[in-house]
Amino acid sequence: MATEAAAATTPDLRPIPQPPDFHPTVLIPSQNDKLRFWHLMVAGSIAGSVEHMAMFPVDTIKTHMQTIRSCPIKPVGIAQAFRSIIKTEGPSALYRGIWAMGLGAGPAHAVYFSFYEVSKKYLSGGNPNNSAAHAASGALATVASDAVFTPMDMVKQRLQIGKGMYKGVWDCVRRVMREEGFGAFYASYRTTVLMNAPFTAVHFATYEAVKRGLREISPEYVGGGGGEEEEGLLVYATAGAAGGGLAAVLTTPLDVVKTQLQCQGVCGCDRFKSSSISDVFRTIIKKDGYRGLARGWLPRMLFHAPAAAICWSTYETVKSFFHDVNGAA
């Protein structure tokens, strides 16, 4: 006992005081370590389809607001665009082109999320707080997914404003191929990538940062079994909405250019001599001023904020399902 008492008073055994703001970093094992590549693809496909189809009417309004006709246009608000669509074409017009979206969103988001997860794993160097890796992974993911999504996105937007010009998805595909050639399906690809690369970089970096912040303060972040933690749906939704909304506002000018290129020649929309981004920019500014580059920013934000919340919540939920199934197997 005397020996133990003496040891307890030895200075070398005294605890070292820590500064008041000392917070040791705890690295949480990733669920993705236990998921296969096809799990990520299925989760991304379901999330993308649910996201886009749930918010499709808002996307239709945004597309109508961003198209420029043969003459200078007057400012159009969300309510005015909504009433115009309902009055002239009926409620069903809000969903025209939704099947094209469904055909494109599933495969594109399968590529999108699986590329993101794989890139994040290799670029982060094992650091889950590496925002640069999250941004770079998002940019790489969008280059691949846009190659899949751009053709159907073009078809979708033409159907949205076509007013019966096309009988459906496949009629639009056949006519565009016959009248404009295969290149028309990718006329906006360069613009789409230039828009979506920064969009995704901002979106994913913001999502991971907000999720990390909420993880520290939110009661929705609860301990799970097996040494891992499970974020509540509120955390996923809030972080997704923050990332999607911010990214949408910042990239609206490029989205306007993309819409112009995809809808050129349809229902009086301008047709451009080339797919040069600078030419489209100049045309928009000449006809509608610099405000034309911001057209549709509000419905775009109103689309992407809840859409991202839905998408991330669905994606993480499906991942958790696969994780639980693998754990039970």
Contacts in CASP RR format, 6 or more apart in sequence:
PFRMAT RR
TARGET T0000
AUTHOR 0000-0000-0000
METHOD contacts of the structure
MODEL  1
MATEAAAATTPDLRPIPQPPDFHPTVLIPSQNDKLRFWHLMVAGSIAGSV
EHMAMFPVDTIKTHMQTIRSCPIKPVGIAQAFRSIIKTEGPSALYRGIWA
MGLGAGPAHAVYFSFYEVSKKYLSGGNPNNSAAHAASGALATVASDAVFT
PMDMVKQRLQIGKGMYKGVWDCVRRVMREEGFGAFYASYRTTVLMNAPFT
AVHFATYEAVKRGLREISPEYVGGGGGEEEEGLLVYATAGAAGGGLAAVL
TTPLDVVKTQLQCQGVCGCDRFKSSSISDVFRTIIKKDGYRGLARGWLPR
MLFHAPAAAICWSTYETVKSFFHDVNGAA
7 13 0 8 1.000
25 129 0 8 1.000
27 126 0 8 1.000
27 128 0 8 1.000
28 128 0 8 1.000
28 228 0 8 1.000
28 229 0 8 1.000
29 227 0 8 1.000
29 228 0 8 1.000
30 121 0 8 1.000
30 128 0 8 1.000
31 228 0 8 1.000
31 319 0 8 1.000
31 320 0 8 1.000
31 323 0 8 1.000
32 40 0 8 1.000
32 117 0 8 1.000
32 121 0 8 1.000
32 319 0 8 1.000
34 323 0 8 1.000
34 326 0 8 1.000
34 327 0 8 1.000
35 319 0 8 1.000
35 322 0 8 1.000
35 323 0 8 1.000
35 326 0 8 1.000
37 114 0 8 1.000
37 118 0 8 1.000
39 319 0 8 1.000
39 322 0 8 1.000
40 113 0 8 1.000
40 114 0 8 1.000
40 117 0 8 1.000
40 118 0 8 1.000
40 319 0 8 1.000
41 110 0 8 1.000
41 111 0 8 1.000
41 113 0 8 1.000
41 114 0 8 1.000
42 110 0 8 1.000
42 318 0 8 1.000
42 322 0 8 1.000
43 113 0 8 1.000
43 314 0 8 1.000
43 315 0 8 1.000
43 318 0 8 1.000
43 319 0 8 1.000
43 322 0 8 1.000
44 106 0 8 1.000
44 109 0 8 1.000
44 110 0 8 1.000
44 112 0 8 1.000
44 113 0 8 1.000
44 114 0 8 1.000
44 315 0 8 1.000
44 318 0 8 1.000
45 106 0 8 1.000
45 107 0 8 1.000
45 109 0 8 1.000
45 110 0 8 1.000
46 106 0 8 1.000
46 314 0 8 1.000
46 315 0 8 1.000
46 318 0 8 1.000
47 109 0 8 1.000
47 113 0 8 1.000
47 310 0 8 1.000
47 311 0 8 1.000
47 312 0 8 1.000
47 314 0 8 1.000
47 315 0 8 1.000
47 318 0 8 1.000
48 105 0 8 1.000
48 106 0 8 1.000
48 108 0 8 1.000
48 109 0 8 1.000
48 311 0 8 1.000
48 314 0 8 1.000
48 315 0 8 1.000
49 102 0 8 1.000
49 105 0 8 1.000
49 106 0 8 1.000
49 109 0 8 1.000
50 310 0 8 1.000
50 311 0 8 1.000
50 314 0 8 1.000
51 105 0 8 1.000
51 109 0 8 1.000
51 307 0 8 1.000
51 308 0 8 1.000
51 310 0 8 1.000
51 311 0 8 1.000
51 314 0 8 1.000
52 59 0 8 1.000
52 101 0 8 1.000
52 102 0 8 1.000
52 105 0 8 1.000
52 307 0 8 1.000
53 98 0 8 1.000
53 101 0 8 1.000
53 102 0 8 1.000
53 105 0 8 1.000
54 307 0 8 1.000
54 310 0 8 1.000
55 303 0 8 1.000
55 306 0 8 1.000
55 307 0 8 1.000
55 310 0 8 1.000
56 94 0 8 1.000
56 95 0 8 1.000
56 97 0 8 1.000
56 98 0 8 1.000
56 101 0 8 1.000
57 94 0 8 1.000
57 95 0 8 1.000
58 299 0 8 1.000
58 302 0 8 1.000
58 303 0 8 1.000
59 101 0 8 1.000
59 160 0 8 1.000
59 299 0 8 1.000
59 303 0 8 1.000
60 85 0 8 1.000
60 93 0 8 1.000
60 94 0 8 1.000
60 95 0 8 1.000
60 96 0 8 1.000
60 160 0 8 1.000
61 78 0 8 1.000
61 81 0 8 1.000
61 82 0 8 1.000
61 85 0 8 1.000
61 94 0 8 1.000
61 299 0 8 1.000
62 296 0 8 1.000
62 299 0 8 1.000
62 300 0 8 1.000
62 303 0 8 1.000
63 157 0 8 1.000
63 160 0 8 1.000
63 161 0 8 1.000
63 259 0 8 1.000
63 263 0 8 1.000
64 76 0 8 1.000
64 81 0 8 1.000
64 84 0 8 1.000
64 85 0 8 1.000
64 160 0 8 1.000
64 161 0 8 1.000
65 76 0 8 1.000
65 77 0 8 1.000
65 78 0 8 1.000
65 81 0 8 1.000
65 295 0 8 1.000
65 296 0 8 1.000
65 299 0 8 1.000
66 255 0 8 1.000
66 256 0 8 1.000
66 259 0 8 1.000
66 260 0 8 1.000
66 295 0 8 1.000
66 296 0 8 1.000
67 161 0 8 1.000
67 259 0 8 1.000
67 260 0 8 1.000
67 263 0 8 1.000
67 267 0 8 1.000
67 269 0 8 1.000
68 260 0 8 1.000
68 269 0 8 1.000
68 270 0 8 1.000
68 283 0 8 1.000
68 284 0 8 1.000
68 287 0 8 1.000
68 288 0 8 1.000
69 267 0 8 1.000
69 268 0 8 1.000
69 269 0 8 1.000
69 270 0 8 1.000
70 268 0 8 1.000
70 269 0 8 1.000
70 270 0 8 1.000
72 287 0 8 1.000
72 288 0 8 1.000
73 287 0 8 1.000
73 288 0 8 1.000
75 291 0 8 1.000
76 84 0 8 1.000
76 295 0 8 1.000
77 298 0 8 1.000
78 298 0 8 1.000
78 299 0 8 1.000
78 302 0 8 1.000
81 299 0 8 1.000
85 93 0 8 1.000
85 94 0 8 1.000
86 93 0 8 1.000
86 94 0 8 1.000
88 163 0 8 1.000
89 96 0 8 1.000
89 163 0 8 1.000
93 163 0 8 1.000
96 159 0 8 1.000
96 160 0 8 1.000
96 162 0 8 1.000
97 155 0 8 1.000
97 156 0 8 1.000
97 159 0 8 1.000
97 160 0 8 1.000
97 168 0 8 1.000
97 169 0 8 1.000
98 156 0 8 1.000
99 168 0 8 1.000
99 169 0 8 1.000
100 152 0 8 1.000
100 153 0 8 1.000
100 155 0 8 1.000
100 156 0 8 1.000
100 159 0 8 1.000
100 169 0 8 1.000
100 172 0 8 1.000
101 152 0 8 1.000
101 153 0 8 1.000
101 156 0 8 1.000
102 152 0 8 1.000
103 152 0 8 1.000
103 169 0 8 1.000
104 148 0 8 1.000
104 149 0 8 1.000
104 152 0 8 1.000
104 153 0 8 1.000
105 149 0 8 1.000
105 152 0 8 1.000
107 148 0 8 1.000
107 149 0 8 1.000
108 145 0 8 1.000
108 146 0 8 1.000
108 148 0 8 1.000
108 149 0 8 1.000
108 152 0 8 1.000
109 145 0 8 1.000
109 311 0 8 1.000
111 141 0 8 1.000
111 144 0 8 1.000
111 145 0 8 1.000
111 148 0 8 1.000
112 141 0 8 1.000
112 142 0 8 1.000
112 144 0 8 1.000
112 145 0 8 1.000
113 141 0 8 1.000
113 315 0 8 1.000
115 137 0 8 1.000
115 138 0 8 1.000
115 140 0 8 1.000
115 141 0 8 1.000
115 144 0 8 1.000
115 145 0 8 1.000
116 137 0 8 1.000
116 138 0 8 1.000
116 140 0 8 1.000
116 141 0 8 1.000
116 204 0 8 1.000
119 133 0 8 1.000
119 136 0 8 1.000
119 137 0 8 1.000
119 138 0 8 1.000
119 140 0 8 1.000
119 141 0 8 1.000
120 133 0 8 1.000
120 134 0 8 1.000
120 137 0 8 1.000
123 130 0 8 1.000
123 133 0 8 1.000
123 136 0 8 1.000
123 137 0 8 1.000
124 130 0 8 1.000
124 133 0 8 1.000
124 134 0 8 1.000
124 137 0 8 1.000
125 133 0 8 1.000
127 133 0 8 1.000
128 212 0 8 1.000
129 212 0 8 1.000
131 205 0 8 1.000
131 208 0 8 1.000
131 209 0 8 1.000
134 204 0 8 1.000
134 205 0 8 1.000
134 207 0 8 1.000
134 208 0 8 1.000
135 201 0 8 1.000
135 202 0 8 1.000
135 204 0 8 1.000
135 205 0 8 1.000
136 201 0 8 1.000
137 204 0 8 1.000
138 197 0 8 1.000
138 200 0 8 1.000
138 201 0 8 1.000
138 203 0 8 1.000
138 204 0 8 1.000
139 197 0 8 1.000
139 198 0 8 1.000
139 200 0 8 1.000
139 201 0 8 1.000
141 200 0 8 1.000
142 193 0 8 1.000
142 196 0 8 1.000
142 197 0 8 1.000
142 199 0 8 1.000
142 200 0 8 1.000
143 193 0 8 1.000
143 197 0 8 1.000
146 189 0 8 1.000
146 192 0 8 1.000
146 193 0 8 1.000
146 196 0 8 1.000
147 189 0 8 1.000
150 185 0 8 1.000
150 186 0 8 1.000
150 188 0 8 1.000
150 189 0 8 1.000
150 192 0 8 1.000
151 185 0 8 1.000
151 186 0 8 1.000
153 188 0 8 1.000
153 192 0 8 1.000
153 262 0 8 1.000
154 176 0 8 1.000
154 184 0 8 1.000
154 185 0 8 1.000
154 187 0 8 1.000
154 188 0 8 1.000
154 262 0 8 1.000
155 169 0 8 1.000
155 172 0 8 1.000
155 173 0 8 1.000
155 176 0 8 1.000
155 185 0 8 1.000
157 259 0 8 1.000
157 262 0 8 1.000
157 263 0 8 1.000
158 165 0 8 1.000
158 166 0 8 1.000
158 172 0 8 1.000
158 176 0 8 1.000
158 262 0 8 1.000
158 263 0 8 1.000
158 266 0 8 1.000
159 166 0 8 1.000
159 168 0 8 1.000
159 169 0 8 1.000
159 172 0 8 1.000
161 263 0 8 1.000
161 266 0 8 1.000
161 267 0 8 1.000
161 269 0 8 1.000
162 266 0 8 1.000
162 267 0 8 1.000
163 267 0 8 1.000
165 266 0 8 1.000
165 267 0 8 1.000
166 172 0 8 1.000
166 175 0 8 1.000
176 184 0 8 1.000
176 185 0 8 1.000
177 184 0 8 1.000
177 185 0 8 1.000
187 261 0 8 1.000
187 262 0 8 1.000
187 264 0 8 1.000
187 275 0 8 1.000
188 257 0 8 1.000
188 258 0 8 1.000
188 261 0 8 1.000
188 262 0 8 1.000
188 275 0 8 1.000
190 275 0 8 1.000
190 277 0 8 1.000
191 254 0 8 1.000
191 257 0 8 1.000
191 258 0 8 1.000
191 261 0 8 1.000
191 275 0 8 1.000
191 277 0 8 1.000
191 280 0 8 1.000
192 258 0 8 1.000
194 254 0 8 1.000
194 277 0 8 1.000
195 251 0 8 1.000
195 254 0 8 1.000
195 255 0 8 1.000
195 257 0 8 1.000
195 258 0 8 1.000
196 251 0 8 1.000
198 247 0 8 1.000
198 250 0 8 1.000
198 251 0 8 1.000
199 247 0 8 1.000
199 248 0 8 1.000
199 250 0 8 1.000
199 251 0 8 1.000
200 247 0 8 1.000
202 243 0 8 1.000
202 246 0 8 1.000
202 247 0 8 1.000
202 250 0 8 1.000
202 251 0 8 1.000
203 240 0 8 1.000
203 243 0 8 1.000
203 244 0 8 1.000
203 246 0 8 1.000
203 247 0 8 1.000
203 308 0 8 1.000
204 243 0 8 1.000
206 239 0 8 1.000
206 240 0 8 1.000
206 242 0 8 1.000
206 243 0 8 1.000
206 244 0 8 1.000
206 246 0 8 1.000
206 247 0 8 1.000
207 239 0 8 1.000
207 240 0 8 1.000
207 242 0 8 1.000
207 243 0 8 1.000
207 244 0 8 1.000
207 308 0 8 1.000
207 312 0 8 1.000
208 239 0 8 1.000
210 238 0 8 1.000
210 239 0 8 1.000
210 240 0 8 1.000
210 242 0 8 1.000
210 243 0 8 1.000
211 231 0 8 1.000
211 235 0 8 1.000
211 236 0 8 1.000
211 239 0 8 1.000
211 240 0 8 1.000
214 220 0 8 1.000
214 221 0 8 1.000
214 231 0 8 1.000
214 235 0 8 1.000
214 238 0 8 1.000
214 239 0 8 1.000
215 221 0 8 1.000
215 229 0 8 1.000
215 231 0 8 1.000
215 235 0 8 1.000
218 234 0 8 1.000
218 235 0 8 1.000
220 231 0 8 1.000
220 232 0 8 1.000
220 233 0 8 1.000
220 234 0 8 1.000
220 235 0 8 1.000
221 229 0 8 1.000
221 231 0 8 1.000
221 232 0 8 1.000
221 235 0 8 1.000
222 229 0 8 1.000
222 230 0 8 1.000
222 232 0 8 1.000
223 229 0 8 1.000
223 230 0 8 1.000
224 230 0 8 1.000
230 320 0 8 1.000
231 316 0 8 1.000
233 313 0 8 1.000
233 316 0 8 1.000
233 317 0 8 1.000
236 309 0 8 1.000
236 312 0 8 1.000
236 313 0 8 1.000
236 316 0 8 1.000
236 317 0 8 1.000
237 309 0 8 1.000
237 310 0 8 1.000
237 312 0 8 1.000
237 313 0 8 1.000
238 309 0 8 1.000
239 312 0 8 1.000
240 305 0 8 1.000
240 308 0 8 1.000
240 309 0 8 1.000
240 311 0 8 1.000
240 312 0 8 1.000
241 305 0 8 1.000
241 306 0 8 1.000
241 308 0 8 1.000
241 309 0 8 1.000
242 305 0 8 1.000
243 305 0 8 1.000
243 308 0 8 1.000
244 304 0 8 1.000
244 305 0 8 1.000
244 307 0 8 1.000
244 308 0 8 1.000
245 301 0 8 1.000
245 304 0 8 1.000
245 305 0 8 1.000
245 308 0 8 1.000
247 304 0 8 1.000
248 297 0 8 1.000
248 300 0 8 1.000
248 301 0 8 1.000
248 303 0 8 1.000
248 304 0 8 1.000
248 305 0 8 1.000
249 297 0 8 1.000
249 300 0 8 1.000
249 301 0 8 1.000
252 293 0 8 1.000
252 294 0 8 1.000
252 295 0 8 1.000
252 296 0 8 1.000
252 297 0 8 1.000
252 300 0 8 1.000
253 281 0 8 1.000
253 293 0 8 1.000
253 294 0 8 1.000
254 277 0 8 1.000
255 300 0 8 1.000
256 284 0 8 1.000
256 292 0 8 1.000
256 293 0 8 1.000
256 294 0 8 1.000
256 295 0 8 1.000
256 296 0 8 1.000
257 277 0 8 1.000
257 280 0 8 1.000
257 281 0 8 1.000
257 284 0 8 1.000
260 269 0 8 1.000
260 270 0 8 1.000
260 272 0 8 1.000
260 280 0 8 1.000
260 283 0 8 1.000
260 284 0 8 1.000
261 272 0 8 1.000
261 275 0 8 1.000
261 280 0 8 1.000
263 269 0 8 1.000
264 270 0 8 1.000
264 271 0 8 1.000
264 272 0 8 1.000
265 271 0 8 1.000
270 283 0 8 1.000
270 287 0 8 1.000
272 279 0 8 1.000
272 280 0 8 1.000
272 283 0 8 1.000
273 279 0 8 1.000
281 293 0 8 1.000
284 292 0 8 1.000
284 293 0 8 1.000
285 292 0 8 1.000
285 293 0 8 1.000
288 295 0 8 1.000
END
